[in-house]
Amino acid sequence: MDLGFSLEALIPSWNSVAVLLMYFGYLAVAGSVPLGKVTPGVILQDGSRIYYRCNGLLSLLLLVALLGIGAKIDAISPTVISERGLELLSATFAFSFLVTLMLYAAGCNSKHQGSSLKSHITGNLIHDWWFGIQLNPQFLGIDLKFFFVRAGMMGWLFINLSILAKTILDDSLSCSMILYQVFCVVI
């Protein structure tokens, strides 16, 4: 692979940003749909607890179906992730950095006294940046830790499916690829 091409691919395109924003937008909407079991979280120091809507499997299956329909009518390529992987990686990195910066600033300026949103500043910038200042940061009523774990787990599946689609379209499907996909589904 040409180094110039690789470095150029690391610059996020507007298409990769749009794919990322649509993905996160879908997850935000799907996570707020009142379907699925509501599970209570652990009781916090102040006696409160957060309740989590566990509709991830339904959200995943619906997204797979929507993407399948989109691929069938040529609205989206099933190989978009494998073809724009470096662009999506850099867009995700930039987005993650901005979210982390905003969470750090919001945590430092938080006036909440509840355990979930109360600032827990240690004075060690690296520790506070890495582990976060707030226990359960939220944005527009969305628990961000729960949201981004769901996004990462579903994203892993879509990366696998996109690479699988690419190998099928390139007519280079191997036994190791099949075994890897089976392993990911089983685990």
N, C-alpha and C positions, 0 to 999 in steps of 0.2 A: 504494500500500500504506500502510495506517495505521501511523504510527510506534509507537503503543502496542502494536499487534499484533506489530510487528517486535521490539520490546524484550522483550515477553513470550515470544516464540518463542525468544529467545536463552537462556532459562533451561532447562537440560537437564531433561527429564522422566525418570521412572524407565523409561519405555518406550525412550527413546533410549539410556539407559545399558545397558539389557538388550540392545538390538540390537548395540551396540558390543561388549559383553562376549561375546555369542554369536559374533560375527564373529571376535574375537581368540581366543576359545576354540577355534573350529573351526580357525583357522590354526595354532594351537599343536599341536593333535592331528594335523592333516594334515601338518604339517612334520616330525613325528616318525615318520610311517609309513615303514617301511623299503622304500619303492619309489622308483625313480628313481636317477639317476646320482649317485654321491658324488664331488665334485670337490674336489681339494686347493686350499687358498688359498695365498697368497704365503708364502714362508719369512720368518719374523720374525727380529729381531735375535738372539734367543737360540737360533735354529735350529729352533724349533718351528713348527708350522703348524696351522691350523684346517681341518677338512674340512666341506664344505657338502653337504647333501642337496638336490639340485636336482630336486624333484618339484612345482614350482610350476604347471606346465601341468596335470598330473594333478589337483592340488588345486583349481585354478580350474575345470576341467571338471566335477569332482564337485560343487563348490559351486553352479555354475550349474544342474546337473541337480537337486540337492536343492532349490534355490530355485524352480526350474520346477515340480517336483512339489508343493512347498508352496503355490505360487500356484494350481496346478490344483485342489487340495483346499481352497482358501481358508484355509490355515493362516497365510499371510503375504501381504501385499499387494505386488505388484511395484513399486508407487509409494511404498513406505515411505520411501525416501531422499529423493525429490523432495518429498514432503509434509511431512517432518520434517527438512528440510535444516538449518535454523538450529539446531534442538535438537541434532541430531547434530554440527554444527559446534562448538557450545559444549561438548558432552560430550567431544568429541575434544580440544578445546583444554585442558579441565580435566584430562583423562587424560594428555595430553602433558606438561603442566606438572608433574603429580605424578610421572610416570616420570622426567622430567628432574631433578627435585629429588632423587628417590631415587638416581638414577645419580650425581649430583654428590656426595651424601653417601657413597655406597658407594665411589666413587673416592677421595675424601679419606681414608677409613678403611681402604683396601685395604692389606693386608700382603703381597700376592702379589709375587713377584719375577720371574715370567715376563713377557715382553714384552706379551702380550695383556691381562693384567689389572693390570699394574704401574701405579701412579699416575704421571701425567705432568702435574704441577701447574706452571703457568708463573708463578703469582702474579697474573695478570691475570684477575679474576673473569669479565669478559665473554668473554674468549677461552676460558677453561676451561669456562664454562657452554655456550657455543655449540658448540665442537668436542669437548667431552667430555674427561674426565680419563683414562679407560681406552681402550685401542685397540679392543678387541673385548669390550664388556661382555656378560655372560651372566646369565641368570636361569633356574634349573631346567634347565640344560644347553642353553638356547636362545640362540643368538647374536642379540642384540637388534637389531643393525644390519641383518642379513640378514632378520630377522623383520619389522621395520617397513618396509623397502623393499618386501618382498613384499605387506604389507598395503596400502601406498599404491598400488602398481600395480594390484592387484586391486580396491581401493576405487574407483579412477578408472573402471574398467570398469563397476562396479556403479552408480556415479553416472550414467554415460552411459545404461546400460540402464534405470534407473529413470525418467530424464527421457524417454527414448524411450517407455516404457510409458505414462507420464502423457500425452504428446502423442497417442498412439494412443487411449487411453481418452477423452480430451477431444475426439477427432475433429479434431485440429488439426495433424496430421502434415504437415510442409512439405518441400519439396525441399531446403532448406538443412539441415534436421534429418537427412534421409536421407544427404546428402553428408557431413555431419559424422560420422555413425556409420560410414559406409564408410571415411572418412579415418582414423578411430581404429582400425578393424579392420586396415586395410592397414599403417599405421605401427605 
